[in-house]
Amino acid sequence: MSTVAVNQLVLTACVAEIGALRFTPAGLPAVDARLEHESTIVEAGQSRTVKAAVKAVAFGAVAERLARQALGSLWRFQGFLATPGNGKHPVLHIQDFQQD
């Protein structure tokens, strides 16, 4: 039996922090950000408020776009999770974002 691995995340969140646009050693634009999500979700038949803060990173043209966004602006982010070699927690690698 063949299993297809899936690592895809879609998250509606506001931009809580944006770092300065920087460049990788290969010259690729990059920006770090912190995203905050809040919603009401039904879990096990009970309604609950969910809050999450997520570290994120973007590269290339997506990084250039993200670096220009206002703090507090709300977006739908799409990407994948990866844990950096020196880290303990996964980071959202943003591949695209759009107004929700």
N, C-alpha and C positions, 0 to 999 in steps of 0.2 A: 504494500500500500504506500502510495506517494503522498507526502504532506507538503503543502505549499506554505511557506512561512509568510506571515503578514505583519508588517510593522507600519501602521498608518494611524495617525491621530488627527481628528478634527476637533477644534476647541474654539468656542466663542469666548473671548477674553478682552480685557482692556489692557492697554500698554501702561504698566506701572513705572517702569524704568527703562531707559535706553542709554546704552553706553556710547562713547564716541566711535564714529566710523573709523575702523582701522584696516590694515592690509595684512594678509597672510604673507609668509616668506615668498610664496609664489606670485604675490601681487594681487591676489583676489580680495575685493572688498569684503569686510566682515563686521558684524555688529552683534553685541550681546544685549539681551533684554530680559526683563522680568514681566511676566504676564499674570494678571489676576482674573479669576473666574468666580462668579457667584450665580447660583440658580437654585430653583426648587425642583427636586426630583422625587419620584415615588420609588421607594425601595421596600420590598417585602410588604407591600400594601400600605406603607406609611409614608406620608409626605415629609420630606426633610430638606432643610436648607444646606446646600453644599458650597463650600468655599475652597479654592485651591490657588496657590501661587506656584508658578512654573518658571524655571529658568529656561531661556530660549537663546538660540543663535541663528543668524541668517548669513548667507554668503552671496556674493555676486550682485546681480541687479536687484534681487529681493532685499539684500542688506541695504543697498542704497535707498530703496523705497521706504523701508522700515525706519531708517535713520531720520527721515523727514516727517514722521508722523508725530502728532501731538500726544503728550502724556494724557492718559485718561480716555483716549479715543478707543472705540469698541470695534473689533474686527473678528472675522472668522478665519482662524489660522489652520493651515493644513501642513502636515509634515510627518516626521518620524522621530522616535525616541532612540537616543544613544547615550551610553555612560562614558564620559571622557576617561582616558587612561589614568588620570590622576584624581578622579572623582569617585564619589559614592552614590550620587543621585543622577538619574537620567536627565538629559537635557533635550528639549524639543528643538529639532532642526527644522526651521520653518522653510518650506519649499514654495509656499504661496500664501497670500492673505488677501481678503476682500471685505468690503463693508457687508455686515450681516443684515 
